[in-house]
Amino acid sequence: MNPQLPIEVDEETGVWTTDGLPMLYVPRHFFTNNHLAIEAALGRERYAQQLYDAGYKSAYFWCAKEAVTHGLSGMAVYEHYLLRLSQRGWGLFTFESADAETGHARICLHNSSFVLAQPEARDKLCYMFAGWFSGAMDWVGKDTGRNYLTTSHEAQCAAEGCDHCVFTVEPK
């Protein structure tokens, strides 16, 4: 995998973009510390639901934009999504399996940023990603003429002692 991203920096505004979308670049510890502070304030269950909904919406939007930008469709957009997530430091994402016809997928995550940033934790730490994967799959479904809405969850986490994290996506 080539980790190089097409990053453009507007000299007048300082705004960073990749593939025409505005981006932010922050250290992992900064993001993780903010993430944990919000989790502590809201409680994990409430925070996880907020992240799921926001992540779903964002992934769906991203897939629509990237499909146009790169002339992609269907599962090629989802594959591109996992590649871009992997290139941005969240971890290394791959499909174990994926089926656009049924809306099912299993996504493996190696070297999760959440696990690496919290080496003493022993829990499912990567729940933030769950909404992303159902949002992307639902976009694929709509793009390929399927009529499903999916849900996703973290089935296993490397912080629990597993080799890697796994997320499942399936129709509601």
Buried (B, 14 or more C-beta within 10 A) or exposed (E): EEEEEEEEEEEEEEEBEBBEEEBEEEEEEEBBEEBBEEBEEBEEEEBBEEBBEBBBEBBBEBBBBBBEEEEBEBBBBBBBBBBBBBBBBBBBBBBEEBEBEBBBBBBBBBBBBBBBBBEEBEEBBBBBBBBBBBBBBBBBBBBEEBEBEBBBBBBBBBBBEEEBBBBBBBBE
